[in-house]
Amino acid sequence: MKFVLRVMALLVLLAVVAGLGFYRYPIWVADRQIRFRLWREGVKSDYVEAGGYRLHYFEASPENTGSGTPLVLVHGLGARGEDWAAMIPALAKQGFHVYAPDLLGYGRSPKPNVDYSIPLAEQTVVQFMQAMHVPRADVGGWSMGGWIAMKLALDHPEMVDRLVIYDSAGIYFPATFGPDLFTPNDVDGVKRLYGMLSPKPFNLPNFAAEAAVRKLQGNAWVLRRNMRTMTGGKDLLDFRLYKMSQPMLIVWGAEDRLIPLSVGETIHRAVPQSVLDVIEGCGHLAPAECATPVLAGTVEFLKSEPPMRGGERTFPFVAAD
């Protein structure tokens, strides 16, 4: 009986400790859960020397064979490879060899004292592909990552087969927010950011919002340098898009408040061979919050033979599993 009571007391103690740990470090706990789920689904987490830096990346292929059509996914501002968690395993099951690096300054990659410009990020992707011995691939980019992916396709067309962008930056539009949106210093600021990212933001507990403040403030200097170069204007692609030669899919959340659908429509008009997929009921986080229709459209486009060209499609809202 005493042994049973001791075991029960130990279990209660462990539960209390776990609860306190989650309360104090909810983002750390959530990240471990995401990484465990990816590992369980056969997604590899590793590092590679590229451009003089030790970059972290995720990699997945059909049944872990190392085969499949190469597909490089580029995350956005303030993001990391984990943000593709809803898509990486599913794309691997569809026959793609998926690579999702953490750009310099983000995730588990280093944070050197550099300018964090769009050209530097593009160079990082080039060096990552070279280090991974991927001379040519389909490339997808989300938000700022879409800007990087489009610039890569224009500057190095020999490296990009097909291009997919999700709620992408990269051309001028009158923003309704300032750079400080991405570096909130209080709970209200975090909730304002989440409200811009999702039309259906969940009720974030204050302790989780406070953890988000700590994390975002810890990396604020990187985000500020990113934003300074992005808003400078010299790397905008408005007057280059007509040179895009690759088959291109543009995916957009119809209710994106951060980068409105009108931006995607402008890119679509500038690239005649592009296909525009509009995901109803979704915002800027469509590849995460509405992964089912986003995946369906992405896979159909990447597998189409001959490549799909032109036109618009509308997908109904389907929440991610």
C-alpha positions as CSV (number, residue, x, y, z in Angstrom):
1,M,0.0,0.0,0.0
2,K,2.8,2.4,0.9
3,F,4.5,1.6,-2.5
4,V,1.2,2.4,-4.3
5,L,0.9,5.7,-2.4
6,R,4.5,6.6,-3.2
7,V,3.9,5.9,-6.9
8,M,0.8,8.0,-6.9
9,A,2.5,10.8,-5.1
10,L,5.4,10.7,-7.7
11,L,2.9,10.8,-10.6
12,V,1.1,13.8,-9.0
13,L,4.4,15.5,-8.5
14,L,5.4,14.9,-12.1
15,A,2.1,16.2,-13.3
16,V,2.5,19.4,-11.3
17,V,6.0,19.9,-12.6
18,A,4.9,19.3,-16.2
19,G,2.0,21.8,-15.7
20,L,4.3,24.4,-14.3
21,G,6.8,23.8,-17.1
22,F,4.0,24.3,-19.7
23,Y,2.8,27.4,-17.9
24,R,6.2,29.0,-17.9
25,Y,7.4,27.7,-21.3
26,P,4.3,26.9,-23.4
27,I,6.1,27.6,-26.7
28,W,9.0,25.4,-25.8
29,V,6.6,22.6,-25.0
30,A,4.5,23.1,-28.2
31,D,7.7,23.1,-30.3
32,R,8.7,19.7,-28.8
33,Q,5.3,18.3,-29.6
34,I,5.6,19.5,-33.2
35,R,9.1,18.0,-33.5
36,F,8.0,14.7,-32.0
37,R,5.1,14.5,-34.4
38,L,7.3,15.2,-37.4
39,W,9.9,12.6,-36.1
40,R,7.1,10.0,-35.7
41,E,6.0,10.6,-39.3
42,G,9.5,10.0,-40.6
43,V,10.7,13.6,-41.0
44,K,14.4,14.0,-40.4
45,S,15.8,17.0,-38.4
46,D,19.4,17.7,-39.2
47,Y,22.2,20.3,-39.9
48,V,24.3,21.0,-42.9
49,E,27.3,23.4,-43.5
50,A,26.2,25.9,-46.1
51,G,27.8,29.2,-47.0
52,G,30.0,29.0,-43.8
53,Y,27.0,28.5,-41.5
54,R,25.5,25.4,-39.9
55,L,21.9,25.5,-41.1
56,H,19.2,23.5,-39.6
57,Y,16.6,21.8,-41.9
58,F,13.8,19.2,-42.0
59,E,13.9,16.5,-44.7
60,A,11.3,13.9,-45.7
61,S,11.0,11.6,-48.7
62,P,8.6,8.8,-49.8
63,E,8.9,6.0,-47.2
64,N,12.3,7.5,-46.2
65,T,13.9,6.2,-49.4
66,G,15.7,9.4,-50.3
67,S,13.8,9.3,-53.7
68,G,11.1,11.6,-55.0
69,T,10.8,14.9,-56.8
70,P,12.9,17.5,-54.9
71,L,10.8,20.3,-53.3
72,V,12.4,23.1,-51.3
73,L,10.1,25.0,-48.9
74,V,11.1,28.5,-47.7
75,H,9.5,29.9,-44.6
76,G,8.6,33.6,-43.9
77,L,9.4,36.4,-41.6
78,G,9.6,35.4,-38.0
79,A,9.0,31.7,-38.9
80,R,11.0,28.5,-39.1
81,G,10.9,25.0,-40.7
82,E,8.3,23.8,-38.1
83,D,5.7,26.1,-39.6
84,W,5.5,23.7,-42.6
85,A,4.6,20.8,-40.2
86,A,1.1,20.3,-41.6
87,M,2.5,19.9,-45.2
88,I,5.9,18.2,-45.0
89,P,4.8,14.6,-44.2
90,A,1.8,14.8,-46.6
91,L,4.0,16.0,-49.5
92,A,6.5,13.2,-48.9
93,K,3.6,10.7,-49.0
94,Q,2.7,12.2,-52.4
95,G,6.1,11.4,-53.9
96,F,8.1,14.6,-53.0
97,H,11.6,14.7,-51.4
98,V,10.9,17.7,-49.2
99,Y,13.6,20.0,-47.7
100,A,12.6,22.8,-45.3
101,P,15.6,24.8,-44.1
102,D,15.7,27.4,-41.3
103,L,16.9,30.6,-42.8
104,L,19.7,32.5,-41.1
105,G,18.4,34.2,-38.0
106,Y,15.5,31.8,-37.5
107,G,14.7,28.5,-36.0
108,R,17.8,26.5,-35.0
109,S,20.0,28.2,-37.6
110,P,22.7,30.7,-36.4
111,K,22.0,34.4,-36.0
112,P,25.1,36.1,-37.3
113,N,25.6,39.9,-37.4
114,V,24.4,40.4,-41.0
115,D,21.9,42.6,-42.8
116,Y,19.2,39.9,-43.2
117,S,18.2,41.2,-46.6
118,I,16.2,39.4,-49.2
119,P,19.3,38.9,-51.4
120,L,21.1,37.3,-48.4
121,A,18.2,35.0,-47.8
122,E,18.1,34.0,-51.5
123,Q,21.9,33.3,-51.3
124,T,21.3,31.1,-48.2
125,V,18.7,29.0,-50.1
126,V,21.1,28.7,-53.1
127,Q,23.9,27.6,-50.8
128,F,21.6,25.2,-48.9
129,M,20.6,23.5,-52.2
130,Q,24.2,23.2,-53.3
131,A,25.2,21.7,-49.9
132,M,22.3,19.2,-50.1
133,H,23.3,18.3,-53.7
134,V,20.0,19.5,-55.1
135,P,20.9,21.3,-58.3
136,R,17.2,21.8,-59.4
137,A,13.9,21.5,-57.5
138,D,10.4,22.7,-57.3
139,V,10.4,25.6,-54.8
140,G,7.7,26.8,-52.5
141,G,7.7,30.0,-50.4
142,W,5.4,31.4,-47.8
143,S,5.0,35.2,-47.1
144,M,8.6,36.6,-47.1
145,G,9.6,33.1,-48.3
146,G,7.5,33.6,-51.4
147,W,9.5,36.7,-52.2
148,I,12.7,34.8,-51.8
149,A,11.4,31.9,-53.9
150,M,10.3,34.3,-56.7
151,K,13.7,36.1,-56.7
152,L,15.4,32.8,-56.8
153,A,13.3,31.7,-59.8
154,L,14.2,35.0,-61.6
155,D,17.9,35.1,-60.7
156,H,18.6,31.4,-61.0
157,P,16.0,29.9,-63.4
158,E,18.2,26.8,-63.8
159,M,17.6,25.9,-60.2
160,V,13.7,26.1,-60.2
161,D,11.4,23.8,-62.0
162,R,8.0,24.8,-60.7
163,L,7.2,27.6,-58.3
164,V,4.5,27.8,-55.6
165,I,4.0,30.9,-53.4
166,Y,1.6,31.2,-50.4
167,D,0.3,34.6,-49.4
168,S,3.5,36.1,-50.6
169,A,5.3,39.4,-50.1
170,G,7.5,40.8,-52.9
171,I,5.6,43.6,-54.6
172,Y,4.5,47.0,-53.4
173,F,1.2,47.3,-51.6
174,P,-0.1,49.9,-49.2
175,A,0.4,48.2,-45.8
176,T,-2.0,48.8,-43.0
177,F,0.6,48.0,-40.3
178,G,4.0,49.1,-39.3
179,P,7.2,47.1,-38.6
180,D,6.4,47.0,-34.9
181,L,3.5,44.6,-35.5
182,F,6.1,41.8,-35.7
183,T,8.0,42.7,-32.5
184,P,5.2,43.2,-29.9
185,N,6.3,44.1,-26.4
186,D,3.1,43.3,-24.6
187,V,0.2,40.8,-24.6
188,D,-2.1,43.2,-26.5
189,G,0.5,43.4,-29.3
190,V,0.8,39.7,-29.6
191,K,-3.0,39.4,-29.9
192,R,-3.0,42.1,-32.5
193,L,-0.4,40.2,-34.5
194,Y,-2.4,36.9,-34.3
195,G,-5.5,38.8,-35.3
196,M,-3.7,40.0,-38.5
197,L,-2.5,36.5,-39.3
198,S,-5.8,34.6,-38.8
199,P,-9.4,35.5,-39.4
200,K,-10.3,33.1,-36.6
201,P,-7.6,33.6,-34.0
202,F,-7.9,31.3,-31.0
203,N,-8.3,32.8,-27.5
204,L,-4.6,32.9,-26.5
205,P,-4.2,32.7,-22.8
206,N,-2.2,35.5,-21.3
207,F,0.6,33.2,-20.1
208,A,1.1,31.9,-23.6
209,A,1.0,35.5,-25.0
210,E,3.6,36.5,-22.5
211,A,5.8,33.6,-23.7
212,A,5.3,34.8,-27.2
213,V,6.5,38.3,-26.2
214,R,9.7,36.9,-24.7
215,K,10.4,34.9,-27.8
216,L,9.6,37.6,-30.3
217,Q,11.6,40.2,-28.4
218,G,14.5,37.8,-28.2
219,N,14.7,37.8,-32.0
220,A,13.4,41.3,-32.5
221,W,16.8,42.6,-33.8
222,V,16.7,40.1,-36.7
223,L,13.1,40.9,-37.6
224,R,13.9,44.6,-37.6
225,R,16.8,44.2,-40.0
226,N,14.6,42.0,-42.2
227,M,11.8,44.6,-42.2
228,R,14.2,47.5,-42.9
229,T,15.5,45.8,-46.0
230,M,12.1,44.6,-47.1
231,T,10.5,48.1,-46.8
232,G,13.5,49.8,-48.5
233,G,12.0,49.0,-51.9
234,K,15.1,48.1,-53.9
235,D,14.4,44.4,-53.9
236,L,10.7,44.6,-54.9
237,L,9.8,42.5,-57.9
238,D,7.0,44.5,-59.5
239,F,8.9,45.3,-62.7
240,R,10.6,41.8,-63.0
241,L,7.6,39.5,-62.7
242,Y,6.9,39.5,-66.4
243,K,10.2,37.7,-66.9
244,M,9.1,34.7,-64.8
245,S,9.4,31.6,-67.0
246,Q,8.5,28.7,-64.7
247,P,5.0,27.3,-64.2
248,M,3.7,29.1,-61.1
249,L,1.0,28.5,-58.6
250,I,-0.2,31.4,-56.4
251,V,-2.1,30.3,-53.2
252,W,-3.9,32.9,-51.1
253,G,-6.2,33.0,-48.1
254,A,-9.2,35.0,-49.2
255,E,-9.3,36.7,-45.8
256,D,-5.6,37.5,-45.5
257,R,-5.4,40.8,-43.6
258,L,-1.6,41.0,-43.6
259,I,-1.0,40.7,-47.3
260,P,-4.4,41.1,-49.0
261,L,-5.7,38.9,-51.9
262,S,-5.3,41.9,-54.2
263,V,-1.6,41.4,-54.0
264,G,-1.9,37.8,-55.2
265,E,-4.2,38.9,-58.0
266,T,-1.7,41.5,-59.1
267,I,1.1,38.8,-59.2
268,H,-1.3,36.5,-61.2
269,R,-1.9,39.2,-63.8
270,A,1.8,39.9,-64.1
271,V,2.7,36.2,-64.7
272,P,0.4,34.9,-67.6
273,Q,1.2,31.3,-67.0
274,S,0.4,31.4,-63.3
275,V,-2.6,29.7,-61.6
276,L,-4.3,31.4,-58.7
277,D,-5.8,29.3,-55.9
278,V,-8.0,31.2,-53.5
279,I,-8.8,29.5,-50.2
280,E,-12.1,30.8,-48.7
281,G,-12.3,31.5,-45.0
282,C,-8.5,31.4,-44.6
283,G,-6.0,34.2,-43.8
284,H,-2.3,34.5,-43.9
285,L,-1.7,31.1,-42.3
286,A,-3.5,29.1,-45.0
287,P,-0.8,26.4,-45.3
288,A,-1.1,25.7,-41.6
289,E,-4.7,26.4,-40.7
290,C,-6.2,25.2,-44.0
291,A,-3.6,22.6,-45.0
292,T,-6.2,20.2,-46.6
293,P,-7.2,22.4,-49.6
294,V,-3.8,24.0,-49.8
295,L,-2.2,20.6,-50.1
296,A,-4.8,19.4,-52.7
297,G,-4.1,22.3,-55.0
298,T,-0.4,22.2,-54.5
299,V,-0.1,18.5,-55.3
300,E,-2.4,18.7,-58.3
301,F,-0.3,21.6,-59.7
302,L,3.1,20.1,-59.1
303,K,2.1,16.7,-60.6
304,S,0.2,18.1,-63.6
305,E,1.5,17.0,-67.0
306,P,1.7,19.2,-69.0
307,P,2.1,21.8,-66.3
308,M,-1.1,23.7,-65.5
309,R,-1.1,27.2,-67.0
310,G,-3.4,30.1,-66.2
311,G,-6.7,30.3,-64.6
312,E,-8.2,30.7,-61.1
313,R,-9.6,28.2,-58.7
314,T,-11.5,28.6,-55.5
315,F,-11.3,26.1,-52.6
316,P,-13.8,26.1,-49.7
317,F,-12.5,26.4,-46.1
318,V,-11.4,23.1,-44.5
319,A,-9.7,23.3,-41.2
320,A,-6.3,21.6,-40.8
321,D,-6.5,18.2,-39.1
